[in-house]
Amino acid sequence: MDKLSLFGLVVAITGILGGQFLEGGSVSVLLQLAAFLIVFGGTLGAVMLQHPMNVFMMGMRMGKWVFVTPQLDKQKLIYRLTAWGNTSRKDGILMLEGQIKSIDDPFLRKGLQLLVDGNSAEKIREVLEVDLNSYENLRWQGARVWEAAAGYSPTIGILGAVLGLVHVMENLGDPSMLGAGIAVAFIATVYGVGFANLVFLPIAGKLKIIMMHQVEIREMAIDGLCMIANAENHHFIENKLNGYIT
């Protein structure tokens, strides 16, 4: 669990609700189901219209990374690649074949299979970089799903406010309802801007940071496997890969 993300969200919401309370406003007035449905439903529909199904679903699955970040252990990968390099130099690359089935990561498993099959470092890099580009492109598009939501949300909020004002205009005959009606109408704008700047944009930004780490660890794997294919000394492999950490 990423406690900083959760704490940040709590701080943002508390700040807004606390400010509303200190200004003498009622917190309950911000809880408007109709405004929420207009903003959330309209934004969701616009985002679904913009993106293909696989990109939209990837973006939704990636959303949980903000609070449950995938564990990327660079040190463990360095240790594994260094051990493979040592084994390869002492006993031959074919001795690594028995470890293929024990690897959970499909990308690393494919790379080791290419290595065991006797491919050159250039061929291994060529194949894995194609996989890496495909992996990166789909997930960057997934992160942009949240950016798109941040773009639509404020506009949908304005639309909700206009709809609320239309409802107010229908009740001009009762002046006692005008003030409260206008206040409620603008709650949709609050929701639109709030969702965009407190939820959607921060999520998109954090997903991009996580993606950078995921791409980097795969680049580490490519470099390590290519060095093993070139029969580099395991100390050299370790020292070079440690550069990704420092």
C-alpha positions as CSV (number, residue, x, y, z in Angstrom):
1,M,0.0,0.0,0.0
2,D,1.4,3.4,-1.0
3,K,0.6,5.4,2.2
4,L,1.8,8.7,0.6
5,S,-0.9,8.5,-2.1
6,L,-3.6,7.7,0.4
7,F,-2.4,10.4,2.8
8,G,-2.2,13.0,0.0
9,L,-5.8,12.3,-1.1
10,V,-7.0,12.6,2.5
11,V,-5.1,15.9,3.0
12,A,-6.6,17.3,-0.2
13,I,-10.2,16.4,0.6
14,T,-9.7,17.5,4.3
15,G,-8.3,20.9,3.1
16,I,-11.3,21.6,0.9
17,L,-14.0,20.4,3.4
18,G,-12.2,22.2,6.2
19,G,-12.0,25.5,4.2
20,Q,-15.7,25.2,3.4
21,F,-16.5,24.7,7.1
22,L,-14.3,27.7,8.2
23,E,-16.0,29.9,5.7
24,G,-19.3,29.1,7.5
25,G,-20.6,26.9,4.7
26,S,-22.3,23.6,5.2
27,V,-20.3,20.5,4.2
28,S,-23.5,18.7,3.4
29,V,-24.3,21.2,0.6
30,L,-21.3,19.7,-1.3
31,L,-23.0,16.3,-1.3
32,Q,-25.2,16.4,-4.4
33,L,-25.9,13.1,-6.1
34,A,-27.3,14.7,-9.2
35,A,-24.1,16.8,-9.8
36,F,-22.0,13.7,-9.1
37,L,-23.8,11.6,-11.6
38,I,-23.6,14.3,-14.3
39,V,-19.9,14.8,-13.8
40,F,-18.8,11.3,-13.2
41,G,-21.1,9.7,-15.8
42,G,-20.4,12.3,-18.4
43,T,-16.6,12.1,-17.9
44,L,-16.7,8.3,-18.0
45,G,-18.7,8.2,-21.2
46,A,-16.4,10.7,-22.9
47,V,-13.3,8.7,-22.0
48,M,-14.9,5.5,-23.2
49,L,-15.8,7.1,-26.5
50,Q,-12.2,8.4,-27.0
51,H,-10.3,5.1,-26.3
52,P,-10.3,1.6,-27.7
53,M,-11.5,-1.1,-25.3
54,N,-8.0,-2.5,-24.6
55,V,-6.5,0.9,-23.8
56,F,-9.5,1.9,-21.6
57,M,-9.3,-1.4,-19.6
58,M,-5.6,-1.1,-19.3
59,G,-6.0,2.4,-17.8
60,M,-8.6,1.2,-15.3
61,R,-6.4,-1.7,-14.2
62,M,-3.4,0.6,-13.9
63,G,-5.4,2.9,-11.6
64,K,-4.9,0.7,-8.6
65,W,-1.1,1.1,-9.0
66,V,-1.4,4.5,-7.3
67,F,-2.3,2.8,-4.0
68,V,-0.9,-0.7,-4.6
69,T,2.3,0.0,-6.5
70,P,3.9,-3.0,-8.3
71,Q,7.1,-4.1,-6.5
72,L,10.2,-3.6,-8.7
73,D,13.3,-5.0,-7.0
74,K,16.3,-3.8,-9.0
75,Q,18.8,-5.3,-6.5
76,K,17.2,-8.7,-6.9
77,L,17.4,-8.5,-10.7
78,I,21.1,-7.4,-10.5
79,Y,21.8,-10.4,-8.3
80,R,20.0,-12.8,-10.6
81,L,21.7,-11.5,-13.8
82,T,25.1,-11.5,-12.2
83,A,24.6,-15.1,-11.1
84,W,23.5,-16.1,-14.6
85,G,26.6,-14.4,-16.0
86,N,28.9,-16.3,-13.6
87,T,27.2,-19.6,-14.4
88,S,27.4,-18.9,-18.1
89,R,31.1,-18.3,-18.0
90,K,31.9,-21.3,-15.8
91,D,29.5,-24.0,-17.1
92,G,28.1,-22.6,-20.4
93,I,24.9,-20.9,-21.3
94,L,22.9,-24.1,-21.6
95,M,23.2,-24.6,-17.8
96,L,20.7,-21.7,-17.5
97,E,17.9,-23.6,-19.3
98,G,16.7,-25.2,-16.1
99,Q,15.9,-21.8,-14.6
100,I,13.5,-20.6,-17.4
101,K,10.4,-22.2,-15.9
102,S,11.0,-20.7,-12.5
103,I,10.9,-17.1,-13.8
104,D,7.5,-15.4,-13.3
105,D,8.1,-12.3,-15.4
106,P,7.3,-13.2,-19.1
107,F,9.7,-10.5,-20.4
108,L,12.7,-11.9,-18.4
109,R,11.7,-15.4,-19.2
110,K,11.6,-14.7,-22.9
111,G,15.0,-13.0,-22.7
112,L,16.6,-15.9,-21.0
113,Q,15.1,-18.3,-23.5
114,L,16.6,-16.2,-26.3
115,L,19.9,-16.4,-24.5
116,V,19.8,-20.1,-24.0
117,D,18.9,-20.6,-27.7
118,G,22.3,-19.2,-28.6
119,N,21.2,-15.8,-30.0
120,S,23.7,-13.0,-30.3
121,A,23.5,-10.0,-28.1
122,E,22.3,-7.9,-31.0
123,K,19.4,-10.3,-31.8
124,I,18.4,-10.5,-28.1
125,R,18.3,-6.7,-27.9
126,E,16.4,-6.4,-31.1
127,V,13.6,-8.8,-30.1
128,L,13.3,-7.5,-26.5
129,E,13.2,-3.9,-27.5
130,V,10.2,-4.6,-29.7
131,D,8.5,-6.2,-26.7
132,L,9.5,-3.3,-24.5
133,N,8.2,-0.7,-27.0
134,S,4.8,-2.5,-27.2
135,Y,4.7,-2.8,-23.4
136,E,5.5,0.8,-22.9
137,N,3.2,2.2,-25.6
138,L,0.1,0.4,-24.3
139,R,0.7,1.5,-20.7
140,W,1.5,5.1,-21.6
141,Q,-1.9,5.2,-23.4
142,G,-3.4,3.7,-20.3
143,A,-2.0,6.6,-18.2
144,R,-3.4,9.0,-20.8
145,V,-6.9,7.7,-20.1
146,W,-6.7,9.5,-16.7
147,E,-5.3,12.6,-18.4
148,A,-8.3,12.6,-20.8
149,A,-10.6,12.3,-17.8
150,A,-9.0,15.3,-16.3
151,G,-9.6,17.2,-19.5
152,Y,-13.3,16.4,-19.8
153,S,-14.2,16.6,-16.1
154,P,-14.2,20.4,-15.7
155,T,-16.2,20.9,-18.9
156,I,-18.7,18.4,-17.9
157,G,-18.9,20.2,-14.5
158,I,-19.8,23.4,-16.3
159,L,-22.4,21.5,-18.3
160,G,-23.9,20.3,-15.0
161,A,-23.9,23.9,-13.6
162,V,-25.8,25.1,-16.7
163,L,-28.3,22.4,-16.3
164,G,-28.7,23.4,-12.7
165,L,-29.2,27.0,-13.6
166,V,-31.9,26.0,-16.1
167,H,-33.7,24.2,-13.3
168,V,-33.4,27.4,-11.2
169,M,-34.8,29.5,-14.0
170,E,-37.8,27.2,-14.0
171,N,-38.5,28.3,-10.5
172,L,-38.2,32.0,-10.8
173,G,-41.6,32.4,-9.4
174,D,-40.3,31.4,-5.9
175,P,-37.5,33.8,-4.9
176,S,-36.9,31.8,-1.7
177,M,-35.5,28.9,-3.8
178,L,-33.1,31.0,-6.0
179,G,-30.1,31.3,-3.6
180,A,-30.0,27.6,-2.7
181,G,-30.8,26.5,-6.2
182,I,-27.9,28.5,-7.7
183,A,-25.5,27.2,-5.0
184,V,-26.5,23.6,-5.8
185,A,-26.1,24.3,-9.5
186,F,-22.4,25.3,-9.1
187,I,-21.6,22.1,-7.1
188,A,-21.3,20.4,-10.4
189,T,-18.4,22.8,-11.3
190,V,-16.8,22.0,-8.0
191,Y,-17.0,18.3,-8.7
192,G,-15.6,18.7,-12.2
193,V,-12.6,20.8,-11.2
194,G,-12.1,18.8,-8.1
195,F,-12.0,15.4,-9.8
196,A,-9.7,16.8,-12.5
197,N,-7.1,18.3,-10.2
198,L,-7.4,16.2,-7.0
199,V,-7.9,12.7,-8.6
200,F,-7.4,12.3,-12.4
201,L,-4.3,14.5,-13.0
202,P,-2.4,13.2,-9.9
203,I,-3.2,9.6,-10.9
204,A,-2.0,10.1,-14.4
205,G,1.2,11.7,-13.2
206,K,2.0,8.9,-10.7
207,L,1.2,6.2,-13.3
208,K,3.8,7.8,-15.6
209,I,6.4,7.7,-12.8
210,I,5.7,4.1,-12.2
211,M,5.9,3.4,-15.9
212,M,9.3,5.0,-16.0
213,H,10.5,2.6,-13.3
214,Q,9.0,-0.4,-15.1
215,V,10.6,0.5,-18.4
216,E,14.0,1.1,-16.6
217,I,14.0,-2.3,-15.0
218,R,13.3,-4.0,-18.3
219,E,16.1,-2.0,-19.9
220,M,18.3,-3.4,-17.1
221,A,17.3,-6.9,-18.0
222,I,18.1,-6.3,-21.7
223,D,21.6,-4.9,-20.8
224,G,22.3,-7.8,-18.5
225,L,21.2,-10.5,-20.9
226,C,23.2,-8.9,-23.7
227,M,26.3,-8.7,-21.5
228,I,25.9,-12.4,-20.6
229,A,25.6,-13.2,-24.4
230,N,28.9,-11.4,-24.9
231,A,30.5,-13.5,-22.1
232,E,31.3,-10.4,-20.0
233,N,32.8,-11.0,-16.5
234,H,30.1,-11.2,-13.8
235,H,31.8,-8.4,-11.8
236,F,31.6,-6.1,-14.9
237,I,27.9,-7.0,-15.3
238,E,27.2,-6.2,-11.6
239,N,29.1,-2.9,-11.7
240,K,27.3,-1.7,-14.8
241,L,23.9,-2.7,-13.7
242,N,24.5,-1.0,-10.3
243,G,24.5,2.3,-12.2
244,Y,20.8,2.0,-12.6
245,I,20.5,2.2,-8.9
246,T,23.0,4.9,-8.0
